[in-house]
Amino acid sequence: MADKEALEAYLYKNIPLSMAMGVRVLDADKKEVVLSAPLSANINHKRTAFGGSLQAIATLSCWTLMHLNLKDTVKASEIVITASTIDYIRPVTSDFSAHATRPDKKRWEQFLKTFDRHGKARIQLTAHIMQGEDLAIDYTGSFAALRAN
């Protein structure tokens, strides 16, 4: 498991929006990342979570998952999002957390093999945000790893 405080500090320094949103690292390893944020810092005019904040934390949870997986195994890579889709299923009315999970072993190994061979690779990652026991946000992002020049 990653050092949560060090990871938060890294996110705050490199992605300042994460600090403004009040993002906290609840859990982080190479298989799953869980980031939380308070409703109070991400509220909209309807007293629910702002859609842009939900999109941002879902993207950030997937990006962080990529970062944790690549920082020790792939030297000098850049991680960028190339596309995303999000389904807003129900309003989020309280503090929330985004759960990102790594794809199955076969897809992940194919991603790494492509990166090793070509110096770049793309993979789809998913995240979800729950409202109580119900799915509120379903997110899919396409992320690319690029070998730095």
N, CA, C and O atoms as a GROMACS GRO file, in nm:
protein
  596
    1MET      N    1   0.084  -0.119   0.000
    1MET     CA    2   0.000   0.000   0.000
    1MET      C    3   0.089   0.125   0.000
    1MET      O    4   0.191   0.130   0.068
    2ALA      N    5   0.048   0.221  -0.076
    2ALA     CA    6   0.122   0.348  -0.085
    2ALA      C    7   0.104   0.427   0.045
    2ALA      O    8   0.001   0.415   0.112
    3ASP      N    9   0.203   0.507   0.078
    3ASP     CA   10   0.193   0.597   0.192
    3ASP      C   11   0.089   0.703   0.156
    3ASP      O   12   0.111   0.786   0.068
    4LYS      N   13  -0.024   0.700   0.225
    4LYS     CA   14  -0.137   0.787   0.191
    4LYS      C   15  -0.100   0.935   0.199
    4LYS      O   16  -0.135   1.012   0.110
    5GLU      N   17  -0.030   0.974   0.305
    5GLU     CA   18   0.005   1.116   0.320
    5GLU      C   19   0.101   1.162   0.212
    5GLU      O   20   0.087   1.272   0.159
    6ALA      N   21   0.198   1.078   0.178
    6ALA     CA   22   0.292   1.114   0.071
    6ALA      C   23   0.221   1.122  -0.064
    6ALA      O   24   0.251   1.210  -0.145
    7LEU      N   25   0.128   1.032  -0.087
    7LEU     CA   26   0.052   1.035  -0.212
    7LEU      C   27  -0.036   1.159  -0.219
    7LEU      O   28  -0.045   1.223  -0.324
    8GLU      N   29  -0.102   1.194  -0.110
    8GLU     CA   30  -0.181   1.318  -0.107
    8GLU      C   31  -0.093   1.439  -0.136
    8GLU      O   32  -0.130   1.525  -0.216
    9ALA      N   33   0.023   1.445  -0.073
    9ALA     CA   34   0.115   1.557  -0.096
    9ALA      C   35   0.157   1.563  -0.242
    9ALA      O   36   0.167   1.671  -0.300
   10TYR      N   37   0.182   1.448  -0.302
   10TYR     CA   38   0.220   1.442  -0.444
   10TYR      C   39   0.106   1.496  -0.531
   10TYR      O   40   0.129   1.575  -0.622
   11LEU      N   41  -0.017   1.452  -0.502
   11LEU     CA   42  -0.132   1.500  -0.579
   11LEU      C   43  -0.151   1.650  -0.561
   11LEU      O   44  -0.173   1.722  -0.658
   12TYR      N   45  -0.143   1.700  -0.437
   12TYR     CA   46  -0.161   1.842  -0.411
   12TYR      C   47  -0.058   1.926  -0.485
   12TYR      O   48  -0.090   2.033  -0.537
   13LYS      N   49   0.066   1.878  -0.489
   13LYS     CA   50   0.173   1.952  -0.556
   13LYS      C   51   0.158   1.948  -0.708
   13LYS      O   52   0.174   2.051  -0.774
   14ASN      N   53   0.126   1.832  -0.763
   14ASN     CA   54   0.126   1.814  -0.908
   14ASN      C   55  -0.009   1.835  -0.973
   14ASN      O   56  -0.017   1.862  -1.093
   15ILE      N   57  -0.116   1.822  -0.896
   15ILE     CA   58  -0.252   1.845  -0.947
   15ILE      C   59  -0.324   1.930  -0.841
   15ILE      O   60  -0.402   1.877  -0.763
   16PRO      N   61  -0.297   2.062  -0.840
   16PRO     CA   62  -0.348   2.149  -0.734
   16PRO      C   63  -0.500   2.146  -0.715
   16PRO      O   64  -0.549   2.173  -0.605
   17LEU      N   65  -0.574   2.114  -0.818
   17LEU     CA   66  -0.720   2.104  -0.805
   17LEU      C   67  -0.757   2.003  -0.696
   17LEU      O   68  -0.858   2.020  -0.627
   18SER      N   69  -0.675   1.900  -0.680
   18SER     CA   70  -0.705   1.798  -0.578
   18SER      C   71  -0.707   1.860  -0.437
   18SER      O   72  -0.787   1.818  -0.353
   19MET      N   73  -0.621   1.956  -0.412
   19MET     CA   74  -0.621   2.023  -0.281
   19MET      C   75  -0.745   2.110  -0.265
   19MET      O   76  -0.809   2.109  -0.160
   20ALA      N   77  -0.779   2.185  -0.369
   20ALA     CA   78  -0.896   2.272  -0.363
   20ALA      C   79  -1.024   2.191  -0.341
   20ALA      O   80  -1.118   2.238  -0.276
   21MET      N   81  -1.028   2.070  -0.396
   21MET     CA   82  -1.144   1.983  -0.380
   21MET      C   83  -1.147   1.913  -0.245
   21MET      O   84  -1.249   1.854  -0.208
   22GLY      N   85  -1.037   1.920  -0.170
   22GLY     CA   86  -1.029   1.851  -0.041
   22GLY      C   87  -1.011   1.701  -0.055
   22GLY      O   88  -1.054   1.625   0.032
   23VAL      N   89  -0.948   1.657  -0.163
   23VAL     CA   90  -0.931   1.514  -0.188
   23VAL      C   91  -0.842   1.451  -0.082
   23VAL      O   92  -0.739   1.507  -0.043
   24ARG      N   93  -0.885   1.335  -0.035
   24ARG     CA   94  -0.808   1.254   0.060
   24ARG      C   95  -0.790   1.115   0.001
   24ARG      O   96  -0.877   1.064  -0.069
   25VAL      N   97  -0.676   1.055   0.029
   25VAL     CA   98  -0.649   0.918  -0.014
   25VAL      C   99  -0.698   0.825   0.097
   25VAL      O  100  -0.644   0.826   0.207
   26LEU      N  101  -0.800   0.745   0.067
   26LEU     CA  102  -0.851   0.649   0.165
   26LEU      C  103  -0.780   0.515   0.153
   26LEU      O  104  -0.753   0.449   0.254
   27ASP      N  105  -0.750   0.475   0.030
   27ASP     CA  106  -0.684   0.348   0.005
   27ASP      C  107  -0.610   0.360  -0.128
   27ASP      O  108  -0.661   0.422  -0.221
   28ALA      N  109  -0.492   0.303  -0.135
   28ALA     CA  110  -0.417   0.313  -0.260
   28ALA      C  111  -0.315   0.200  -0.269
   28ALA      O  112  -0.222   0.193  -0.189
   29ASP      N  113  -0.334   0.114  -0.365
   29ASP     CA  114  -0.234   0.014  -0.399
   29ASP      C  115  -0.242  -0.009  -0.549
   29ASP      O  116  -0.312   0.064  -0.619
   30LYS      N  117  -0.171  -0.108  -0.599
   30LYS     CA  118  -0.165  -0.128  -0.744
   30LYS      C  119  -0.292  -0.189  -0.802
   30LYS      O  120  -0.306  -0.196  -0.924
   31LYS      N  121  -0.383  -0.233  -0.716
   31LYS     CA  122  -0.508  -0.292  -0.765
   31LYS      C  123  -0.628  -0.199  -0.752
   31LYS      O  124  -0.723  -0.207  -0.830
   32GLU      N  125  -0.624  -0.109  -0.652
   32GLU     CA  126  -0.738  -0.020  -0.630
   32GLU      C  127  -0.692   0.110  -0.566
   32GLU      O  128  -0.601   0.113  -0.483
   33VAL      N  129  -0.758   0.218  -0.607
   33VAL     CA  130  -0.738   0.349  -0.546
   33VAL      C  131  -0.874   0.401  -0.505
   33VAL      O  132  -0.969   0.396  -0.583
   34VAL      N  133  -0.884   0.450  -0.382
   34VAL     CA  134  -1.007   0.511  -0.333
   34VAL      C  135  -0.972   0.651  -0.284
   34VAL      O  136  -0.894   0.668  -0.190
   35LEU      N  137  -1.030   0.751  -0.348
   35LEU     CA  138  -1.012   0.891  -0.311
   35LEU      C  139  -1.145   0.946  -0.264
   35LEU      O  140  -1.250   0.913  -0.320
   36SER      N  141  -1.143   1.029  -0.160
   36SER     CA  142  -1.266   1.089  -0.110
   36SER      C  143  -1.258   1.240  -0.119
   36SER      O  144  -1.150   1.298  -0.130
   37ALA      N  145  -1.375   1.303  -0.112
   37ALA     CA  146  -1.383   1.449  -0.110
   37ALA      C  147  -1.509   1.489  -0.034
   37ALA      O  148  -1.610   1.419  -0.038
   38PRO      N  149  -1.502   1.603   0.035
   38PRO     CA  150  -1.620   1.650   0.109
   38PRO      C  151  -1.719   1.720   0.016
   38PRO      O  152  -1.681   1.790  -0.077
   39LEU      N  153  -1.845   1.700   0.043
   39LEU     CA  154  -1.948   1.769  -0.034
   39LEU      C  155  -1.932   1.920  -0.020
   39LEU      O  156  -1.952   1.993  -0.117
   40SER      N  157  -1.896   1.967   0.099
   40SER     CA  158  -1.890   2.112   0.125
   40SER      C  159  -1.798   2.187   0.030
   40SER      O  160  -1.825   2.302  -0.003
   41ALA      N  161  -1.690   2.124  -0.016
   41ALA     CA  162  -1.597   2.190  -0.108
   41ALA      C  163  -1.634   2.169  -0.255
   41ALA      O  164  -1.570   2.225  -0.344
   42ASN      N  165  -1.737   2.088  -0.279
   42ASN     CA  166  -1.772   2.048  -0.416
   42ASN      C  167  -1.921   2.060  -0.443
   42ASN      O  168  -1.975   1.988  -0.527
   43ILE      N  169  -1.986   2.150  -0.372
   43ILE     CA  170  -2.132   2.160  -0.377
   43ILE      C  171  -2.177   2.252  -0.491
   43ILE      O  172  -2.106   2.345  -0.529
   44ASN      N  173  -2.294   2.224  -0.544
   44ASN     CA  174  -2.351   2.310  -0.648
   44ASN      C  175  -2.473   2.385  -0.594
   44ASN      O  176  -2.504   2.378  -0.475
   45HIS      N  177  -2.541   2.455  -0.682
   45HIS     CA  178  -2.656   2.537  -0.644
   45HIS      C  179  -2.777   2.454  -0.599
   45HIS      O  180  -2.870   2.509  -0.541
   46LYS      N  181  -2.776   2.324  -0.625
   46LYS     CA  182  -2.885   2.234  -0.584
   46LYS      C  183  -2.853   2.161  -0.454
   46LYS      O  184  -2.928   2.073  -0.410
   47ARG      N  185  -2.739   2.198  -0.392
   47ARG     CA  186  -2.693   2.136  -0.267
   47ARG      C  187  -2.652   1.989  -0.287
   47ARG      O  188  -2.656   1.910  -0.193
   48THR      N  189  -2.612   1.955  -0.410
   48THR     CA  190  -2.558   1.823  -0.440
   48THR      C  191  -2.416   1.842  -0.493
   48THR      O  192  -2.372   1.954  -0.516
   49ALA      N  193  -2.346   1.732  -0.513
   49ALA     CA  194  -2.208   1.742  -0.564
   49ALA      C  195  -2.208   1.796  -0.706
   49ALA      O  196  -2.288   1.752  -0.790
   50PHE      N  197  -2.120   1.889  -0.734
   50PHE     CA  198  -2.103   1.948  -0.866
   50PHE      C  199  -2.053   1.840  -0.963
   50PHE      O  200  -1.960   1.766  -0.932
   51GLY      N  201  -2.116   1.832  -1.079
   51GLY     CA  202  -2.080   1.730  -1.178
   51GLY      C  203  -1.934   1.734  -1.218
   51GLY      O  204  -1.872   1.629  -1.238
   52GLY      N  205  -1.878   1.854  -1.229
   52GLY     CA  206  -1.737   1.866  -1.264
   52GLY      C  207  -1.645   1.808  -1.158
   52GLY      O  208  -1.540   1.752  -1.189
   53SER      N  209  -1.684   1.823  -1.032
   53SER     CA  210  -1.605   1.764  -0.923
   53SER      C  211  -1.610   1.612  -0.927
   53SER      O  212  -1.510   1.545  -0.902
   54LEU      N  213  -1.727   1.558  -0.959
   54LEU     CA  214  -1.741   1.412  -0.969
   54LEU      C  215  -1.657   1.358  -1.083
   54LEU      O  216  -1.590   1.256  -1.069
   55GLN      N  217  -1.660   1.428  -1.197
   55GLN     CA  218  -1.577   1.390  -1.311
   55GLN      C  219  -1.429   1.398  -1.273
   55GLN      O  220  -1.351   1.308  -1.305
   56ALA      N  221  -1.392   1.506  -1.204
   56ALA     CA  222  -1.251   1.526  -1.168
   56ALA      C  223  -1.201   1.418  -1.073
   56ALA      O  224  -1.091   1.366  -1.093
   57ILE      N  225  -1.277   1.383  -0.970
   57ILE     CA  226  -1.228   1.284  -0.875
   57ILE      C  227  -1.226   1.144  -0.937
   57ILE      O  228  -1.139   1.063  -0.904
   58ALA      N  229  -1.319   1.116  -1.027
   58ALA     CA  230  -1.316   0.986  -1.097
   58ALA      C  231  -1.192   0.978  -1.185
   58ALA      O  232  -1.122   0.877  -1.186
   59THR      N  233  -1.165   1.085  -1.260
   59THR     CA  234  -1.045   1.089  -1.344
   59THR      C  235  -0.920   1.078  -1.258
   59THR      O  236  -0.828   1.003  -1.292
   60LEU      N  237  -0.916   1.152  -1.149
   60LEU     CA  238  -0.799   1.151  -1.061
   60LEU      C  239  -0.775   1.014  -0.999
   60LEU      O  240  -0.661   0.972  -0.985
   61SER      N  241  -0.881   0.944  -0.962
   61SER     CA  242  -0.862   0.811  -0.904
   61SER      C  243  -0.801   0.716  -1.006
   61SER      O  244  -0.713   0.637  -0.971
   62CYS      N  245  -0.846   0.722  -1.130
   62CYS     CA  246  -0.788   0.637  -1.235
   62CYS      C  247  -0.645   0.679  -1.267
   62CYS      O  248  -0.557   0.594  -1.283
   63TRP      N  249  -0.621   0.809  -1.275
   63TRP     CA  250  -0.485   0.859  -1.302
   63TRP      C  251  -0.390   0.813  -1.192
   63TRP      O  252  -0.277   0.771  -1.220
   64THR      N  253  -0.434   0.821  -1.067
   64THR     CA  254  -0.352   0.780  -0.953
   64THR      C  255  -0.323   0.631  -0.959
   64THR      O  256  -0.212   0.588  -0.927
   65LEU      N  257  -0.420   0.552  -0.998
   65LEU     CA  258  -0.399   0.409  -1.015
   65LEU      C  259  -0.290   0.382  -1.120
   65LEU      O  260  -0.203   0.298  -1.098
   66MET      N  261  -0.296   0.452  -1.231
   66MET     CA  262  -0.192   0.440  -1.334
   66MET      C  263  -0.056   0.482  -1.277
   66MET      O  264   0.044   0.413  -1.297
   67HIS      N  265  -0.054   0.594  -1.208
   67HIS     CA  266   0.071   0.644  -1.150
   67HIS      C  267   0.134   0.541  -1.057
   67HIS      O  268   0.254   0.514  -1.067
   68LEU      N  269   0.056   0.483  -0.968
   68LEU     CA  270   0.109   0.385  -0.874
   68LEU      C  271   0.162   0.260  -0.945
   68LEU      O  272   0.261   0.201  -0.903
   69ASN      N  273   0.096   0.221  -1.051
   69ASN     CA  274   0.137   0.102  -1.124
   69ASN      C  275   0.260   0.124  -1.211
   69ASN      O  276   0.337   0.031  -1.233
   70LEU      N  277   0.278   0.245  -1.259
   70LEU     CA  278   0.386   0.270  -1.354
   70LEU      C  279   0.511   0.333  -1.294
   70LEU      O  280   0.618   0.324  -1.352
   71LYS      N  281   0.499   0.396  -1.179
   71LYS     CA  282   0.612   0.474  -1.127
   71LYS      C  283   0.734   0.389  -1.096
   71LYS      O  284   0.846   0.439  -1.106
   72ASP      N  285   0.717   0.264  -1.059
   72ASP     CA  286   0.832   0.179  -1.025
   72ASP      C  287   0.871   0.083  -1.137
   72ASP      O  288   0.982   0.031  -1.138
   73THR      N  289   0.780   0.058  -1.231
   73THR     CA  290   0.807  -0.043  -1.333
   73THR      C  291   0.840   0.015  -1.469
   73THR      O  292   0.912  -0.047  -1.547
   74VAL      N  293   0.790   0.131  -1.498
   74VAL     CA  294   0.814   0.193  -1.629
   74VAL      C  295   0.883   0.326  -1.603
   74VAL      O  296   0.826   0.415  -1.540
   75LYS      N  297   1.003   0.338  -1.651
   75LYS     CA  298   1.079   0.459  -1.623
   75LYS      C  299   1.039   0.575  -1.713
   75LYS      O  300   1.017   0.558  -1.833
   76ALA      N  301   1.029   0.691  -1.653
   76ALA     CA  302   1.008   0.818  -1.724
   76ALA      C  303   0.889   0.814  -1.818
   76ALA      O  304   0.901   0.847  -1.936
   77SER      N  305   0.773   0.775  -1.767
   77SER     CA  306   0.654   0.778  -1.851
   77SER      C  307   0.564   0.895  -1.813
   77SER      O  308   0.565   0.942  -1.699
   78GLU      N  309   0.487   0.939  -1.910
   78GLU     CA  310   0.384   1.040  -1.888
   78GLU      C  311   0.250   0.969  -1.893
   78GLU      O  312   0.231   0.876  -1.971
   79ILE      N  313   0.157   1.013  -1.811
   79ILE     CA  314   0.023   0.956  -1.810
   79ILE      C  315  -0.074   1.066  -1.846
   79ILE      O  316  -0.077   1.171  -1.783
   80VAL      N  317  -0.153   1.042  -1.949
   80VAL     CA  318  -0.251   1.141  -1.992
   80VAL      C  319  -0.385   1.074  -2.017
   80VAL      O  320  -0.391   0.956  -2.054
   81ILE      N  321  -0.491   1.148  -1.995
   81ILE     CA  322  -0.624   1.097  -2.030
   81ILE      C  323  -0.652   1.138  -2.173
   81ILE      O  324  -0.625   1.252  -2.213
   82THR      N  325  -0.706   1.046  -2.251
   82THR     CA  326  -0.734   1.075  -2.391
   82THR      C  327  -0.883   1.085  -2.420
   82THR      O  328  -0.922   1.148  -2.519
   83ALA      N  329  -0.966   1.025  -2.336
   83ALA     CA  330  -1.112   1.033  -2.354
   83ALA      C  331  -1.178   0.981  -2.227
   83ALA      O  332  -1.118   0.904  -2.152
   84SER      N  333  -1.300   1.024  -2.205
   84SER     CA  334  -1.375   0.969  -2.091
   84SER      C  335  -1.524   0.982  -2.116
   84SER      O  336  -1.570   1.066  -2.193
   85THR      N  337  -1.597   0.894  -2.049
   85THR     CA  338  -1.743   0.903  -2.047
   85THR      C  339  -1.787   0.887  -1.902
   85THR      O  340  -1.723   0.819  -1.822
   86ILE      N  341  -1.896   0.952  -1.870
   86ILE     CA  342  -1.947   0.944  -1.734
   86ILE      C  343  -2.098   0.940  -1.739
   86ILE      O  344  -2.162   1.015  -1.813
   87ASP      N  345  -2.155   0.853  -1.660
   87ASP     CA  346  -2.300   0.845  -1.645
   87ASP      C  347  -2.335   0.895  -1.506
   87ASP      O  348  -2.290   0.839  -1.405
   88TYR      N  349  -2.415   1.001  -1.501
   88TYR     CA  350  -2.462   1.056  -1.375
   88TYR      C  351  -2.596   0.989  -1.346
   88TYR      O  352  -2.699   1.030  -1.399
   89ILE      N  353  -2.595   0.888  -1.264
   89ILE     CA  354  -2.712   0.802  -1.243
   89ILE      C  355  -2.806   0.859  -1.137
   89ILE      O  356  -2.927   0.854  -1.153
   90ARG      N  357  -2.748   0.914  -1.031
   90ARG     CA  358  -2.830   0.976  -0.926
   90ARG      C  359  -2.749   1.086  -0.858
   90ARG      O  360  -2.626   1.082  -0.861
   91PRO      N  361  -2.815   1.183  -0.798
   91PRO     CA  362  -2.744   1.292  -0.731
   91PRO      C  363  -2.660   1.240  -0.614
   91PRO      O  364  -2.695   1.142  -0.548
   92VAL      N  365  -2.549   1.307  -0.592
   92VAL     CA  366  -2.463   1.276  -0.478
   92VAL      C  367  -2.488   1.386  -0.375
   92VAL      O  368  -2.462   1.504  -0.401
   93THR      N  369  -2.539   1.347  -0.258
   93THR     CA  370  -2.586   1.444  -0.159
   93THR      C  371  -2.504   1.445  -0.030
   93THR      O  372  -2.544   1.507   0.069
   94SER      N  373  -2.391   1.376  -0.030
   94SER     CA  374  -2.306   1.372   0.089
   94SER      C  375  -2.161   1.358   0.044
   94SER      O  376  -2.132   1.349  -0.075
   95ASP      N  377  -2.069   1.358   0.141
   95ASP     CA  378  -1.928   1.335   0.108
   95ASP      C  379  -1.920   1.210   0.020
   95ASP      O  380  -2.003   1.120   0.033
   96PHE      N  381  -1.822   1.206  -0.068
   96PHE     CA  382  -1.820   1.097  -0.166
   96PHE      C  383  -1.679   1.044  -0.187
   96PHE      O  384  -1.581   1.109  -0.152
   97SER      N  385  -1.672   0.925  -0.243
   97SER     CA  386  -1.542   0.865  -0.275
   97SER      C  387  -1.550   0.798  -0.410
   97SER      O  388  -1.653   0.741  -0.448
   98ALA      N  389  -1.440   0.805  -0.483
   98ALA     CA  390  -1.428   0.741  -0.614
   98ALA      C  391  -1.339   0.618  -0.599
   98ALA      O  392  -1.230   0.625  -0.541
   99HIS      N  393  -1.386   0.507  -0.652
   99HIS     CA  394  -1.315   0.380  -0.646
   99HIS      C  395  -1.270   0.342  -0.786
   99HIS      O  396  -1.354   0.318  -0.874
  100ALA      N  397  -1.139   0.337  -0.808
  100ALA     CA  398  -1.084   0.294  -0.937
  100ALA      C  399  -1.015   0.159  -0.918
  100ALA      O  400  -0.943   0.139  -0.820
  101THR      N  401  -1.039   0.067  -1.010
  101THR     CA  402  -0.977  -0.064  -1.001
  101THR      C  403  -0.902  -0.096  -1.130
  101THR      O  404  -0.943  -0.058  -1.240
  102ARG      N  405  -0.791  -0.167  -1.113
  102ARG     CA  406  -0.709  -0.205  -1.228
  102ARG      C  407  -0.781  -0.314  -1.308
  102ARG      O  408  -0.849  -0.399  -1.250
  103PRO      N  409  -0.765  -0.311  -1.440
  103PRO     CA  410  -0.828  -0.414  -1.523
  103PRO      C  411  -0.771  -0.552  -1.492
  103PRO      O  412  -0.674  -0.567  -1.418
  104ASP      N  413  -0.833  -0.653  -1.551
  104ASP     CA  414  -0.787  -0.790  -1.529
  104ASP      C  415  -0.641  -0.806  -1.573
  104ASP      O  416  -0.589  -0.728  -1.652
  105LYS      N  417  -0.578  -0.909  -1.520
  105LYS     CA  418  -0.435  -0.932  -1.540
  105LYS      C  419  -0.397  -0.939  -1.687
  105LYS      O  420  -0.295  -0.883  -1.727
  106LYS      N  421  -0.477  -1.005  -1.768
  106LYS     CA  422  -0.446  -1.021  -1.911
  106LYS      C  423  -0.441  -0.885  -1.982
  106LYS      O  424  -0.348  -0.857  -2.057
  107ARG      N  425  -0.542  -0.801  -1.958
  107ARG     CA  426  -0.544  -0.668  -2.023
  107ARG      C  427  -0.428  -0.581  -1.974
  107ARG      O  428  -0.368  -0.508  -2.053
  108TRP      N  429  -0.398  -0.588  -1.845
  108TRP     CA  430  -0.289  -0.507  -1.790
  108TRP      C  431  -0.156  -0.552  -1.849
  108TRP      O  432  -0.074  -0.467  -1.887
  109GLU      N  433  -0.132  -0.682  -1.857
  109GLU     CA  434  -0.007  -0.731  -1.913
  109GLU      C  435   0.007  -0.694  -2.060
  109GLU      O  436   0.117  -0.664  -2.106
  110GLN      N  437  -0.103  -0.696  -2.134
  110GLN     CA  438  -0.099  -0.655  -2.275
  110GLN      C  439  -0.064  -0.507  -2.287
  110GLN      O  440   0.012  -0.467  -2.375
  111PHE      N  441  -0.120  -0.426  -2.199
  111PHE     CA  442  -0.088  -0.284  -2.195
  111PHE      C  443   0.062  -0.263  -2.173
  111PHE      O  444   0.125  -0.185  -2.245
  112LEU      N  445   0.120  -0.332  -2.074
  112LEU     CA  446   0.263  -0.318  -2.045
  112LEU      C  447   0.350  -0.368  -2.160
  112LEU      O  448   0.452  -0.308  -2.191
  113LYS      N  449   0.308  -0.476  -2.223
  113LYS     CA  450   0.383  -0.530  -2.337
  113LYS      C  451   0.384  -0.431  -2.452
  113LYS      O  452   0.487  -0.410  -2.516
  114THR      N  453   0.270  -0.370  -2.479
  114THR     CA  454   0.261  -0.270  -2.586
  114THR      C  455   0.349  -0.150  -2.553
  114THR      O  456   0.418  -0.098  -2.640
  115PHE      N  457   0.346  -0.107  -2.427
  115PHE     CA  458   0.430   0.006  -2.386
  115PHE      C  459   0.578  -0.026  -2.406
  115PHE      O  460   0.653   0.055  -2.460
  116ASP      N  461   0.619  -0.144  -2.362
  116ASP     CA  462   0.760  -0.184  -2.376
  116ASP      C  463   0.802  -0.186  -2.522
  116ASP      O  464   0.913  -0.145  -2.556
  117ARG      N  465   0.715  -0.234  -2.608
  117ARG     CA  466   0.747  -0.249  -2.750
  117ARG      C  467   0.746  -0.116  -2.824
  117ARG      O  468   0.834  -0.090  -2.906
  118HIS      N  469   0.646  -0.032  -2.797
  118HIS     CA  470   0.625   0.089  -2.878
  118HIS      C  471   0.654   0.221  -2.805
  118HIS      O  472   0.656   0.327  -2.868
  119GLY      N  473   0.674   0.215  -2.675
  119GLY     CA  474   0.698   0.338  -2.600
  119GLY      C  475   0.572   0.416  -2.570
  119GLY      O  476   0.577   0.528  -2.518
  120LYS      N  477   0.458   0.357  -2.602
  120LYS     CA  478   0.329   0.417  -2.570
  120LYS      C  479   0.224   0.307  -2.570
  120LYS      O  480   0.238   0.206  -2.638
  121ALA      N  481   0.120   0.329  -2.493
  121ALA     CA  482   0.010   0.232  -2.486
  121ALA      C  483  -0.111   0.302  -2.425
  121ALA      O  484  -0.100   0.402  -2.355
  122ARG      N  485  -0.227   0.245  -2.454
  122ARG     CA  486  -0.352   0.301  -2.404
  122ARG      C  487  -0.434   0.190  -2.338
  122ARG      O  488  -0.431   0.075  -2.380
  123ILE      N  489  -0.506   0.229  -2.232
  123ILE     CA  490  -0.590   0.132  -2.162
  123ILE      C  491  -0.712   0.204  -2.105
  123ILE      O  492  -0.704   0.321  -2.067
  124GLN      N  493  -0.824   0.133  -2.098
  124GLN     CA  494  -0.944   0.188  -2.036
  124GLN      C  495  -0.948   0.149  -1.889
  124GLN      O  496  -0.925   0.034  -1.853
  125LEU      N  497  -0.979   0.247  -1.805
  125LEU     CA  498  -0.996   0.225  -1.662
  125LEU      C  499  -1.135   0.271  -1.622
  125LEU      O  500  -1.195   0.357  -1.688
  126THR      N  501  -1.186   0.214  -1.515
  126THR     CA  502  -1.319   0.252  -1.468
  126THR      C  503  -1.312   0.298  -1.323
  126THR      O  504  -1.224   0.259  -1.246
  127ALA      N  505  -1.407   0.382  -1.288
  127ALA     CA  506  -1.424   0.426  -1.150
  127ALA      C  507  -1.573   0.438  -1.124
  127ALA      O  508  -1.652   0.457  -1.216
  128HIS      N  509  -1.609   0.428  -0.998
  128HIS     CA  510  -1.749   0.449  -0.962
  128HIS      C  511  -1.757   0.526  -0.831
  128HIS      O  512  -1.667   0.523  -0.747
  129ILE      N  513  -1.869   0.595  -0.817
  129ILE     CA  514  -1.900   0.670  -0.696
  129ILE      C  515  -2.036   0.622  -0.649
  129ILE      O  516  -2.132   0.620  -0.725
  130MET      N  517  -2.042   0.584  -0.523
  130MET     CA  518  -2.166   0.532  -0.466
  130MET      C  519  -2.237   0.641  -0.385
  130MET      O  520  -2.173   0.730  -0.329
  131GLN      N  521  -2.368   0.632  -0.380
  131GLN     CA  522  -2.450   0.714  -0.290
  131GLN      C  523  -2.521   0.613  -0.201
  131GLN      O  524  -2.621   0.553  -0.240
  132GLY      N  525  -2.467   0.595  -0.082
  132GLY     CA  526  -2.516   0.488   0.004
  132GLY      C  527  -2.483   0.354  -0.060
  132GLY      O  528  -2.367   0.327  -0.092
  133GLU      N  529  -2.582   0.271  -0.079
  133GLU     CA  530  -2.563   0.139  -0.141
  133GLU      C  531  -2.583   0.143  -0.292
  133GLU      O  532  -2.565   0.042  -0.360
  134ASP      N  533  -2.621   0.258  -0.345
  134ASP     CA  534  -2.656   0.269  -0.487
  134ASP      C  535  -2.547   0.336  -0.568
  134ASP      O  536  -2.481   0.429  -0.522
  135LEU      N  537  -2.528   0.288  -0.691
  135LEU     CA  538  -2.434   0.348  -0.783
  135LEU      C  539  -2.485   0.486  -0.825
  135LEU      O  540  -2.598   0.499  -0.872
  136ALA      N  541  -2.402   0.587  -0.807
  136ALA     CA  542  -2.440   0.723  -0.846
  136ALA      C  543  -2.368   0.767  -0.972
  136ALA      O  544  -2.427   0.834  -1.057
  137ILE      N  545  -2.242   0.730  -0.985
  137ILE     CA  546  -2.160   0.774  -1.098
  137ILE      C  547  -2.085   0.653  -1.153
  137ILE      O  548  -2.021   0.578  -1.078
  138ASP      N  549  -2.093   0.634  -1.284
  138ASP     CA  550  -2.020   0.528  -1.353
  138ASP      C  551  -1.929   0.596  -1.455
  138ASP      O  552  -1.977   0.665  -1.544
  139TYR      N  553  -1.799   0.576  -1.443
  139TYR     CA  554  -1.699   0.649  -1.521
  139TYR      C  555  -1.607   0.552  -1.593
  139TYR      O  556  -1.565   0.451  -1.537
  140THR      N  557  -1.576   0.584  -1.717
  140THR     CA  558  -1.475   0.511  -1.794
  140THR      C  559  -1.382   0.613  -1.858
  140THR      O  560  -1.427   0.708  -1.921
  141GLY      N  561  -1.253   0.592  -1.840
  141GLY     CA  562  -1.154   0.680  -1.900
  141GLY      C  563  -1.052   0.601  -1.978
  141GLY      O  564  -1.011   0.492  -1.937
  142SER      N  565  -1.011   0.656  -2.090
  142SER     CA  566  -0.904   0.597  -2.169
  142SER      C  567  -0.776   0.674  -2.135
  142SER      O  568  -0.768   0.795  -2.156
  143PHE      N  569  -0.677   0.602  -2.084
  143PHE     CA  570  -0.552   0.664  -2.041
  143PHE      C  571  -0.437   0.612  -2.126
  143PHE      O  572  -0.432   0.495  -2.162
  144ALA      N  573  -0.346   0.702  -2.157
  144ALA     CA  574  -0.228   0.664  -2.235
  144ALA      C  575  -0.103   0.686  -2.150
  144ALA      O  576  -0.092   0.784  -2.076
  145ALA      N  577  -0.011   0.593  -2.163
  145ALA     CA  578   0.123   0.609  -2.105
  145ALA      C  579   0.218   0.634  -2.221
  145ALA      O  580   0.215   0.562  -2.321
  146LEU      N  581   0.301   0.734  -2.206
  146LEU     CA  582   0.395   0.773  -2.311
  146LEU      C  583   0.535   0.775  -2.253
  146LEU      O  584   0.557   0.832  -2.145
  147ARG      N  585   0.628   0.715  -2.322
  147ARG     CA  586   0.767   0.721  -2.277
  147ARG      C  587   0.816   0.863  -2.296
  147ARG      O  588   0.805   0.920  -2.404
  148ALA      N  589   0.871   0.920  -2.191
  148ALA     CA  590   0.920   1.057  -2.199
  148ALA      C  591   1.045   1.061  -2.287
  148ALA      O  592   1.124   0.967  -2.289
  149ASN      N  593   1.060   1.172  -2.358
  149ASN     CA  594   1.178   1.187  -2.446
  149ASN      C  595   1.300   1.224  -2.368
  149ASN      O  596   1.408   1.241  -2.426
   0.00000   0.00000   0.00000
